[in-house]
């Protein structure tokens, strides 16, 4: 019985670690996306810092990436850039890879 309990605890700990890692990767990705979008909108360094935080916060609105994409698309469109939703989705994938590389050392 102890072996089963130990195994169950180990699986729960592993699951929690995977969830935390996924959260950290998404947050890093969102900061990178915010920095990219801020550059496209020609924001000042102070505005860029605030914008990166706003993009991270936007991800808490709903599950998935649609809330972040919607925020970026709305802000980039309002700023008069010619960046499309497809461009944002491609950059999201690119930044996911970069965030994973930064946090996990390329694993």
C-alpha positions in Angstrom: 0.0 0.0 0.0 2.9 2.4 0.7 4.3 1.8 -2.7 1.0 2.8 -4.3 0.8 6.0 -2.1 4.4 6.9 -2.9 3.7 6.4 -6.6 0.6 8.5 -6.4 2.4 11.4 -4.7 5.2 11.2 -7.2 2.7 11.4 -10.1 1.0 14.4 -8.5 4.3 16.2 -7.9 5.3 15.5 -11.5 1.9 16.9 -12.8 2.3 20.0 -10.6 5.8 20.6 -11.9 4.6 20.2 -15.6 1.8 22.7 -14.9 4.1 25.2 -13.3 6.6 24.9 -16.2 3.8 25.4 -18.8 2.6 28.5 -16.9 6.1 29.9 -16.7 6.7 29.3 -20.4 3.4 31.0 -21.3 4.2 34.0 -19.2 7.7 34.3 -20.7 6.2 33.9 -24.2 3.7 36.6 -23.5 6.3 39.0 -22.3 8.3 38.4 -25.5 5.2 38.9 -27.6 4.5 42.2 -25.7 8.0 43.4 -26.4 7.7 42.5 -30.1 4.4 44.3 -30.4 5.6 47.3 -28.4 8.5 47.6 -30.9 6.0 47.4 -33.8 4.0 50.2 -32.2 7.1 52.2 -31.5 6.4 52.5 -27.7 8.9 54.1 -25.3 10.9 51.8 -23.0 8.6 52.7 -20.1 5.5 52.0 -22.2 7.1 48.8 -23.4 7.5 47.6 -19.8 3.9 48.4 -19.0 2.7 46.8 -22.2 4.5 43.5 -21.6 2.8 43.3 -18.2 -0.6 44.0 -19.9 -0.1 41.2 -22.4 0.8 38.8 -19.6 -2.4 39.9 -17.7 -4.5 39.5 -20.8 -3.7 35.8 -20.8 -5.7 35.4 -17.6 -9.0 36.4 -19.2 -9.8 32.9 -20.6 -8.2 29.6 -21.3 -6.0 29.3 -24.4 -4.2 31.9 -26.5 -7.2 33.7 -28.0 -7.3 36.4 -25.4 -3.7 37.3 -26.0 -4.1 37.2 -29.8 -7.2 39.4 -29.5 -5.4 42.0 -27.4 -2.4 42.1 -29.6 -4.5 42.3 -32.8 -6.6 45.1 -31.4 -3.7 47.1 -30.1 -1.6 46.6 -33.3 -4.5 47.6 -35.5 -5.3 50.6 -33.4 -1.6 51.7 -33.7 -1.9 51.6 -37.5 0.5 48.7 -38.1 -0.1 46.2 -41.0 0.4 43.2 -38.8 -2.3 40.5 -39.3 -3.7 37.8 -37.1 -1.7 35.3 -39.1 1.5 37.3 -38.3 0.6 37.3 -34.6 -0.1 33.5 -34.6 3.3 32.8 -36.3 5.1 35.1 -33.8 3.3 33.3 -30.9 4.7 30.0 -32.1 8.1 31.5 -32.5 8.0 33.1 -29.1 6.8 29.8 -27.5 9.9 28.1 -28.8 12.1 30.9 -27.6 10.5 31.0 -24.1 10.9 27.3 -23.8 14.6 27.6 -24.8 15.2 30.4 -22.3 13.6 28.6 -19.4 14.7 25.1 -20.1 17.9 25.6 -21.9 16.7 24.4 -25.3 15.1 21.2 -24.0 
